[in-house]
Amino acid sequence: MGKFNFYQDCKVTSWERATFIVEASSYAEAVAIVRSWKGEDILGIIDSRLCYESRQFLFDTSEYLSPEENNGQPTIEIFDYSGNPIITNVPETIQSI
């Protein structure tokens, strides 16, 4: 009897944490600088007062998405070892192989 390899991809939501330093003359000024970025992702901010330190994924915040939460698109996909699609959690999205 043979053994066959497969893999599964799952779409999830999760949080990640980026740590950074802001150079300013006071905490209030630093807060004002951060607020001036209007909630944009700091990884895309170009500002000489910003010093990016690190980024970590918060795995304990990971939650699976349903196809309904993903505009009807699959959120679980199973492939054979060569990358050929086998099935998803929206089966009609896969053509027969």
Secondary structure, DSSP 8 states (H G I E B T S, - for coil): -----EEEEE-EEEEEEEEEEE--SSHHHHHHHHHHTTT--GGG---TTEEEEEEEEEEEEEEE--GGGGTT--SEEEEETTS-EEEESSGGGS---
